[in-house]
Amino acid sequence: MRILIEDVTAVTMCEETPVMEHAYLLIEGNRIGYIGFEKPDTDADRIIDGTGLVVMPGLINTHTHTAMTLLRSYADDMNLQDWLFEKIFPFEDTLTPEMVYEGSVRGIQEMLATGTTCFHDMYFFQEETARAAEELGIRGVLNEGITDPVLDKKLEKTKTLLELVKQGSGRLKVGISPHAVYTCSEETLKTCATFAKEHHLPIHTHLSETVTENEDCMKAHGMSPTAWMEACGLFDVPCVAAHCVWLSNEDREILSRHGVSVSHNPVSNLKLASGVAQIPELVQAGVQVALGSDGASSNNHLDLFEEVKLTGILHKGINLDPTLLPAWEVLKMATINGAKALGYEDLGQLKEGYLADMILLDFAKPHLTPNHNTISNLVYAVHGSDVVYTIVDGKIVYQKS
């Protein structure tokens, strides 16, 4: 199928041509066939009038628990340890595969409607999240969450998930997710690292989310969670570490040396009062930073544009420096950095030959006019509700009515 977008403002996320006014973009199959200023001489199955619209790569949510839409507003105004062990874990013990499917459908629908085209999931019954993802057309990397004492069972489920995904559309990939240092023993962490190496899988984990996590790890192992995960081999394969709020200079050096990507989740971290990750320092240390929403139980929604804006202003405010994390760098975190973190080399930019994952936003709305700077408006003014089309793998999977 060919889709032609005419006379649109294209935010390509390419350094050489970041914004193209009055552009044409042609989708051929699941790839971008053309982007430029001349109308391509080709028949299109569908034409989208881009007047007043902005097209950009779809947002990439590098840390979420999609089916936790089932727990939206279930436990609020609590610290993380009490929230997790007194409310969330007991509720999750009652989950069934069908419940996870229903929660995943709602979460994916919310992400597609607010501009997310690819998500990085960590949860239970991931075969049900895969079913929902295939039905709704989103791209994603799925990880069965692993905590003690069910390691063997979860590794078998991961093997089953791998076979299931191989039979699917090609939009889904699989990783492995040891939950955290405080829910996984040394044996579990090391076994997960070995399993990841043997099966060529990336790792997705929580890291240094709270002071309590750090203090308990120091007492138990005499080192920080970052150093402990390094010692257990988790960074010997591609890894995305979520949160990373309480890091030392030595921790940042470890992450940089191993090429670990950090998923910054500012809304969840603030709501649970876990703290504020030192993102400018991470960037300065050479660590690749991407963005995530976390689950709807600690956010309480999956609109990644809120994470974009908060990332753009939070670190300026607490550091009293308005020049930190310019809008362009923040937008890269939500697109090209996220793609690289999840192992995609042909995603996150609007370039010929790249996967056709993109969103179109209505820039004729009052809160987006006048538009003196498209990049700034995307970071500081856009809402997820401004999305009018979401395209994944060359198919329109959401259209605002």
URQUIFEN-V918507 format. One record per residue. N is the residue number from 0. RES is the residue in one letter. SS is DSSP state (H for helix, E for strand, - for the rest). PHI is phi as a letter, one per 40 degrees, with the letter a starting at -180 (none if undefined). PSI is psi in degrees with one decimal (none if undefined). Layout:
# URQUIFEN-V918507
n & res & ss & phi & psi
N & RES & SS & PHI & PSI
N & RES & SS & PHI & PSI
This chain:
# URQUIFEN-V918507
n & res & ss & phi & psi
0 & M & - & none & 139.1
1 & R & E & b & 128.5
2 & I & E & b & 126.1
3 & L & E & b & 124.4
4 & I & E & b & 119.7
5 & E & E & b & 144.7
6 & D & E & f & 53.9
7 & V & E & b & 153.9
8 & T & E & c & 117.2
9 & A & E & b & 121.7
10 & V & E & c & 102.3
11 & T & - & c & -21.2
12 & M & - & g & 22.6
13 & C & - & b & 132.2
14 & E & - & d & -36.6
15 & E & - & c & -35.0
16 & T & - & b & 75.1
17 & P & - & c & -36.9
18 & V & E & b & 128.8
19 & M & E & b & 116.0
20 & E & E & c & 147.0
21 & H & E & f & 50.0
22 & A & E & c & 165.1
23 & Y & E & b & 138.5
24 & L & E & b & 125.8
25 & L & E & b & 127.1
26 & I & E & b & 125.9
27 & E & E & b & 112.4
28 & G & - & g & -125.7
29 & N & - & b & 17.2
30 & R & E & b & 160.0
31 & I & E & c & 115.8
32 & G & E & c & -28.3
33 & Y & E & a & 142.1
34 & I & E & a & 126.0
35 & G & E & a & -168.6
36 & F & - & c & -8.5
37 & E & - & b & 139.0
38 & K & - & c & 124.3
39 & P & - & c & 142.7
40 & D & - & c & 81.2
41 & T & - & a & 150.3
42 & D & - & c & 133.4
43 & A & - & b & 141.8
44 & D & - & c & -26.9
45 & R & E & a & 138.8
46 & I & E & b & 130.2
47 & I & E & b & 122.8
48 & D & E & c & 114.5
49 & G & - & c & 7.6
50 & T & - & d & 124.6
51 & G & - & g & 3.9
52 & L & E & b & 155.7
53 & V & E & b & 130.1
54 & V & E & b & 138.6
55 & M & E & a & 164.3
56 & P & E & d & 147.0
57 & G & - & c & 151.7
58 & L & E & c & 150.3
59 & I & E & b & 114.4
60 & N & E & c & 104.7
61 & T & E & c & 3.0
62 & H & E & a & 112.1
63 & T & E & a & 168.1
64 & H & - & b & 85.9
65 & T & H & d & -45.1
66 & A & H & c & -5.5
67 & M & H & c & 3.0
68 & T & H & d & -25.4
69 & L & H & c & -21.8
70 & L & H & b & 15.2
71 & R & - & d & 124.6
72 & S & - & g & 12.4
73 & Y & - & c & -34.2
74 & A & - & a & 101.2
75 & D & - & b & 164.4
76 & D & - & f & 44.5
77 & M & - & b & 153.6
78 & N & - & c & 160.5
79 & L & H & c & -44.3
80 & Q & H & c & -45.7
81 & D & H & c & -43.2
82 & W & H & d & -44.9
83 & L & H & c & -50.2
84 & F & H & c & -26.0
85 & E & H & c & -27.4
86 & K & H & b & -54.1
87 & I & H & c & -54.0
88 & F & H & d & -43.9
89 & P & H & c & -39.7
90 & F & H & c & -43.0
91 & E & H & c & -24.7
92 & D & - & c & -17.6
93 & T & - & c & -2.5
94 & L & - & c & 144.4
95 & T & - & b & 162.4
96 & P & H & d & -41.5
97 & E & H & c & -36.5
98 & M & H & c & -41.9
99 & V & H & c & -38.6
100 & Y & H & c & -49.0
101 & E & H & c & -42.0
102 & G & H & c & -36.2
103 & S & H & c & -40.5
104 & V & H & d & -47.2
105 & R & H & c & -42.6
106 & G & H & c & -42.3
107 & I & H & c & -40.0
108 & Q & H & d & -42.5
109 & E & H & c & -43.1
110 & M & H & c & -45.8
111 & L & H & c & -37.9
112 & A & H & c & -16.5
113 & T & - & b & 13.6
114 & G & - & h & 0.2
115 & T & E & c & 126.4
116 & T & E & b & -11.5
117 & C & E & a & 135.3
118 & F & E & b & 153.4
119 & H & E & b & 106.4
120 & D & E & b & 147.3
121 & M & E & b & 110.7
122 & Y & E & a & -166.1
123 & F & - & c & 162.8
124 & F & - & f & 50.9
125 & Q & H & c & -18.0
126 & E & H & c & -28.4
127 & E & H & c & -36.1
128 & T & H & c & -36.9
129 & A & H & c & -41.9
130 & R & H & c & -45.7
131 & A & H & c & -41.8
132 & A & H & c & -41.3
133 & E & H & c & -40.0
134 & E & H & c & -37.1
135 & L & H & c & -14.3
136 & G & - & g & 12.0
137 & I & - & c & 159.2
138 & R & E & c & 150.2
139 & G & E & a & 164.8
140 & V & E & b & 121.6
141 & L & E & b & 139.2
142 & N & E & b & 122.0
143 & E & E & c & 119.6
144 & G & E & c & 134.1
145 & I & E & b & 123.6
146 & T & - & b & 161.2
147 & D & - & c & 147.1
148 & P & - & b & 35.8
149 & V & - & b & 37.2
150 & L & H & d & -54.0
151 & D & H & d & -42.6
152 & K & H & c & -42.8
153 & K & H & c & -33.9
154 & L & H & c & -37.5
155 & E & H & c & -39.5
156 & K & H & c & -35.9
157 & T & H & c & -40.7
158 & K & H & c & -41.9
159 & T & H & c & -41.0
160 & L & H & c & -40.2
161 & L & H & d & -45.6
162 & E & H & c & -38.9
163 & L & H & c & -45.9
164 & V & H & c & -34.4
165 & K & H & c & -27.4
166 & Q & - & c & 0.1
167 & G & - & c & -153.7
168 & S & - & c & -18.3
169 & G & - & g & -4.8
170 & R & - & c & -16.7
171 & L & E & b & 145.5
172 & K & E & b & 170.6
173 & V & E & b & 141.3
174 & G & E & b & -168.0
175 & I & E & b & 139.4
176 & S & E & b & 85.1
177 & P & E & c & 124.3
178 & H & - & c & -54.1
179 & A & - & a & 169.2
180 & V & - & c & -25.1
181 & Y & - & c & -3.9
182 & T & - & b & -2.7
183 & C & - & b & 130.3
184 & S & - & c & 171.1
185 & E & H & d & -43.1
186 & E & H & c & -42.7
187 & T & H & c & -46.0
188 & L & H & c & -45.3
189 & K & H & c & -37.9
190 & T & H & c & -39.8
191 & C & H & c & -41.9
192 & A & H & c & -43.8
193 & T & H & c & -43.1
194 & F & H & c & -43.3
195 & A & H & c & -42.5
196 & K & H & c & -46.4
197 & E & H & c & -34.9
198 & H & H & b & 6.9
199 & H & - & f & 49.4
200 & L & - & b & 147.6
201 & P & - & c & 163.4
202 & I & E & b & 143.3
203 & H & E & b & 119.2
204 & T & E & a & 166.4
205 & H & E & c & 142.6
206 & L & E & a & 126.2
207 & S & - & f & 54.0
208 & E & - & c & -33.4
209 & T & - & b & 163.0
210 & V & H & c & -40.4
211 & T & H & d & -43.2
212 & E & H & d & -45.0
213 & N & H & c & -46.9
214 & E & H & c & -42.7
215 & D & H & c & -37.3
216 & C & H & c & -39.6
217 & M & H & c & -40.1
218 & K & H & c & -40.9
219 & A & H & c & -36.2
220 & H & H & b & -5.7
221 & G & - & g & 19.9
222 & M & - & a & 165.8
223 & S & - & c & 161.7
224 & P & H & d & -36.3
225 & T & H & c & -48.0
226 & A & H & c & -35.4
227 & W & H & c & -42.8
228 & M & H & c & -38.1
229 & E & H & c & -44.1
230 & A & H & c & -30.1
231 & C & - & c & -1.7
232 & G & - & g & 9.7
233 & L & H & c & -20.5
234 & F & H & c & 9.1
235 & D & H & c & -4.9
236 & V & - & b & 165.3
237 & P & - & d & 133.9
238 & C & E & a & 139.0
239 & V & E & b & 121.5
240 & A & E & b & 120.8
241 & A & E & c & 143.9
242 & H & E & g & -77.9
243 & C & - & f & 48.7
244 & V & - & c & -40.6
245 & W & - & b & 81.4
246 & L & - & b & 143.7
247 & S & - & c & 172.4
248 & N & H & d & -38.1
249 & E & H & c & -38.6
250 & D & H & c & -44.6
251 & R & H & c & -36.5
252 & E & H & c & -39.1
253 & I & H & c & -47.3
254 & L & H & c & -42.6
255 & S & H & c & -43.5
256 & R & H & c & -34.4
257 & H & H & c & -1.4
258 & G & - & g & 27.8
259 & V & - & c & 134.0
260 & S & E & c & 141.3
261 & V & E & b & 130.7
262 & S & E & c & 112.2
263 & H & E & c & 125.4
264 & N & - & b & 71.0
265 & P & H & c & -36.1
266 & V & H & c & -49.3
267 & S & H & c & -43.9
268 & N & H & c & -36.8
269 & L & H & c & -42.1
270 & K & H & c & -38.0
271 & L & - & c & 2.4
272 & A & - & f & 38.2
273 & S & - & c & -23.7
274 & G & - & h & -172.5
275 & V & - & b & 118.9
276 & A & - & c & 143.5
277 & Q & - & c & 75.2
278 & I & H & c & -43.6
279 & P & H & d & -38.4
280 & E & H & c & -37.2
281 & L & H & c & -45.8
282 & V & H & c & -43.6
283 & Q & H & c & -32.3
284 & A & - & c & -2.8
285 & G & - & g & 16.3
286 & V & - & c & 133.5
287 & Q & - & c & 124.1
288 & V & E & b & 130.7
289 & A & E & b & -176.9
290 & L & E & b & 150.0
291 & G & - & a & 160.1
292 & S & - & c & -18.0
293 & D & - & g & -168.3
294 & G & - & c & 163.9
295 & A & - & c & -5.7
296 & S & - & c & -17.1
297 & S & - & b & 15.1
298 & N & - & b & -61.7
299 & N & - & b & 24.8
300 & H & - & a & 179.0
301 & L & - & b & 25.5
302 & D & - & c & 102.2
303 & L & H & c & -19.3
304 & F & H & c & -25.7
305 & E & H & c & -39.1
306 & E & H & c & -36.9
307 & V & H & c & -51.7
308 & K & H & c & -44.7
309 & L & H & c & -39.7
310 & T & H & c & -37.8
311 & G & H & c & -25.6
312 & I & H & b & -28.5
313 & L & H & c & -48.1
314 & H & H & c & -27.2
315 & K & H & c & -46.1
316 & G & H & c & -47.5
317 & I & H & c & -20.1
318 & N & H & b & -0.8
319 & L & - & f & 42.4
320 & D & - & a & 101.4
321 & P & - & c & -6.9
322 & T & - & c & -9.6
323 & L & - & c & 143.4
324 & L & - & f & 70.0
325 & P & - & d & 159.8
326 & A & H & d & -41.3
327 & W & H & c & -42.5
328 & E & H & c & -36.7
329 & V & H & c & -41.8
330 & L & H & c & -33.8
331 & K & H & c & -38.5
332 & M & H & d & -37.0
333 & A & H & c & -8.8
334 & T & - & b & -87.2
335 & I & H & c & -37.5
336 & N & H & c & -40.8
337 & G & H & c & -40.7
338 & A & H & c & -47.1
339 & K & H & c & -38.5
340 & A & H & c & -33.2
341 & L & - & c & 8.4
342 & G & - & g & 17.9
343 & Y & - & b & 128.0
344 & E & - & b & -4.7
345 & D & - & b & 41.3
346 & L & - & a & 156.0
347 & G & - & g & -2.8
348 & Q & - & b & 155.9
349 & L & - & c & 92.8
350 & K & - & b & 147.5
351 & E & - & d & 131.9
352 & G & - & g & -13.5
353 & Y & - & c & 158.6
354 & L & E & d & 140.1
355 & A & - & c & 71.2
356 & D & - & b & 115.2
357 & M & E & a & 164.4
358 & I & E & b & 151.6
359 & L & E & b & 134.5
360 & L & E & b & 146.4
361 & D & E & c & 104.6
362 & F & - & c & 12.1
363 & A & - & c & -0.2
364 & K & - & c & 151.7
365 & P & H & d & -38.5
366 & H & H & c & -1.1
367 & L & H & b & 13.4
368 & T & - & b & 141.3
369 & P & - & c & 160.4
370 & N & - & b & 85.3
371 & H & - & c & -25.7
372 & N & - & a & 106.5
373 & T & H & c & -42.4
374 & I & H & c & -45.8
375 & S & H & c & -42.5
376 & N & H & c & -35.3
377 & L & H & c & -33.7
378 & V & H & c & -43.3
379 & Y & H & b & -13.3
380 & A & - & b & -25.6
381 & V & - & c & 146.2
382 & H & - & b & 156.2
383 & G & H & d & -27.8
384 & S & H & c & -7.7
385 & D & H & c & -8.7
386 & V & E & c & 129.5
387 & V & E & b & -24.9
388 & Y & E & b & 138.7
389 & T & E & b & 126.0
390 & I & E & b & 126.6
391 & V & E & b & 129.0
392 & D & - & f & 33.6
393 & G & - & g & 6.4
394 & K & E & b & 139.7
395 & I & E & c & 112.8
396 & V & E & b & -9.0
397 & Y & E & a & 134.0
398 & Q & E & b & 124.4
399 & K & - & c & 131.9
400 & S & - & c & none
